[in-house]
């Protein structure tokens, strides 16, 4: 069995292990605070992330160039990775205040990870609606941020808004020269599932399975839909497939970007216990 809480922390850290580029220091005037801060930040990232030396250099960069957003952002990352959310968010808030277009999505991602859905939604509404940014990706690049905004709306009891937002985003990706992400159809299916629109949910989950046949989560939700339709054999088949996928490419866990909707092997096994199917779960 897995420790869900521990696994959540470990996997979420994995998916945010990414750095934003700080750009060319020559962009800033020579001897300006921002130029000096940028140069110190380049020195800082040459050391192990979160090391004392790197953090001291970022402190010096911030002192010399208090308007240089990247130093606040990069200094915040180790705090998030170590579970020190309050310390991390205080630094990240300063980066967002200076360059909201660059750091709002990162902050929203961490709010989402803490189930602070209203704060996540506020950041992303500011990013898309006020700043008018066309797209934004999760730090690992796995999902466009509208997927997180849609899931936040769902947890805020705004399912209709969530469905309209996500379906519109997916439908407009081609026009925006964006791409369908590896989990977008699954998010769409989740939202339809939550809204009891099972036929639409099935269509979305089938699209997800066609895109990624090794993703265990979608089979689990298909099983729940089949069970609601009293098609118990089909539900059993989907659960078997989900368990098979946990043993295969996914290594026993699902993608950890869905937080409240995450599927674990033990959850599938528990659902299996409601069927008299005589399966050996060992």
Protein Blocks (a to p, Z undefined) as FASTA:
>chain_A
ZZfklmmmmmmmmmmmccddebjfklpcghiaklmmmmmmmmmmmpcehiaklmmmmmmm
mmmmmmlmklmmmmmmmmmmnopamlmmmmmmmmmmmmmmlmmmmmmmmmmmnopaklmm
mmmmmmmmmnopabdcdfklpacfklmmmmmmmmnopaklmmmmmmmmmmmmmmnopacd
fklmmmmmmmmmmnopaklmmmmmmmmmmmmmmbmklmmmmmmmmmmnopaklmmmmmmm
mmmmmmmmnnopacfklommpccfklmmmmmmmpcehpafZZ
